[in-house]
Amino acid sequence: MSNRLWFVLALAAVLVVFLGISWISGASGASVTLTWTAPRDLKFEGDTVSDSTRTVAAYDLRFDTAAIDSLSWPRATVVNMSSFKPGAPGHAETFTVTGLQFSRRYFFALKSRDAVLDSTGAPAYNWSPISNNAIKFTLDRVSPLRVFDLR
């Protein structure tokens, strides 16, 4: 095996073992599948009631090729989740983002919102803080290097 290939394999092992990054799980072609646990909608500050009927109303999912934080959130690409209905709190949610480019690293972040109304009956959405970043890699479509030392 060439030194170049050993280097690539060693680098991949470092990414998987030390950083916990996976570029295979959840990635297929130019799409990635994300999973998370549905949060509970809090009714008031300090609310500790465990009520499975307090489902959030919607999600705002975004992605970028760099980490997403409160400063970069407005610039991140919005994913259309208009047909996605959030599930009951504590249950697994799954969503597949399509239309991505091959051979790319993407950062994903999510916010959830409730459906509270203000005193006039108009929506007064309360948004959650930004989630952690999920780092996903789309599959590559670049051929591996040619073998030069076949004997």
N, C-alpha and C positions, 0 to 999 in steps of 0.2 A: 504494500500500500504506500502511495506517495506521501511525502511530508505534508503537502498541501491538503490532501484529504484527511490526514490525521488531525491537522490543525482545525479544519472545519468541524469534524466530529467532536473534538475536544471542546471547541467553542459552544457547540450545540448542547453538550452535556452540562457545561457551566450554566448556560441559560436555564435549562430545565431544573437542575438540582438546586442551584443557589438562588435563582430569582423566581422560581416557580412559574415561569412562563411556558405556556404550551402553544405550539403552533399547529398541532394536529387535532386535538379534541375541540369539537365545536366549530371547526372550519371545513367547509367543503366548497371548492371552486371559488367563485367570487361572492360568497356569502358566509356569514358566521351566525351561529346560534348562541344566544345568550340565555342564561337562567339566573333567577334570583327568587328570594322568598318574598311573597306579597306582604307589605307592611300593613299595620293597623292604623286607621284614622283616629287621631286623638281628638277628643271633644273639647278639652280644656287643658291648660298648662298643669302638669303633674298628674294627668289622667293615668291611672294604673289598671283600669278595668280591662279584663281580658274578654273581649266580646268579638266573636267571629263574624258578626254582622256588620262591623265597622270597616267596610271595604273602602279603599281609596277610589276616587272617581276616575282618575286618568294618570298616565305617565307621560313624561317628556324625556325621550331617549335621544342622545346625541353622540356623534363620533367625530374623531379628528385623527390626524397622524402624529399628534403630540399629546402629552398628558392634558387632561381637562380639569380646570379648577374654576373658581368663581370669576377670575379675570378672563379666562379663555372661553367660558361657557357661551357667551353671546355669539362668538365666532364659529363655534362647532356646528357641524352639519346636523340639522334636525331630521330625525327619522319619522316617517309618517306612520303613526300608530292609531289612527282614527278609528279603525275597525277592531282594535284590541280592547277587550273588556277585562279589567282587572279582576282577579279571583279573590276568594276569601283570605283574610289575614292568616299567615303561617303556611299557606300552600305554595307549591312551586309554580313559578311563572316561567314560560319559555317563549322566546320571540326570535325569529330569524330575520336578520338584516340582509337584504339582497342588493345587487347593483354595485358591489364593491369591486375594486381593482384587484387583480391577481398579484401575488408576491408582495403584499404590503402588510405592514404592522399597523393596527388600528387600536385606538383607545376609545372605550365606550363609557358613558356615565349616564345616570338616570336620576330624575326627580319624580316624586309623586305629588298629587294634589287632592284636596278634598272638594266637596261640593257645597260648601257653606254659602249661605245667602246673606246679604247685608240687610239692614232695616227696611230697605225699599223693595226687597225681593230679588234684587239683581245679584248675579254671581260675584262673590268676593273671594276668589280662590286663595287658599293658603297652600303654598308650595313647600315641600320638604327641602332640606339642604341637599346639595349634590352628593350622590353616592360615591363609593370608591370607584376607581377606574378599573375596568376589565380590559386586559390587553389580549388581543387576538391577532393571529396571523392568518391571512388567506393563503390558500395553497399556491405554490409557485408553478409557473409554466415555463421555467427556464431549465434547459437541459443540464445535467451534471457535466463536469469536466470529462474529457476523453481520457481513457486509460492509455498511458504511454509505455508501460513496462511489462506488458503481457509477454510471457515466455512459454 
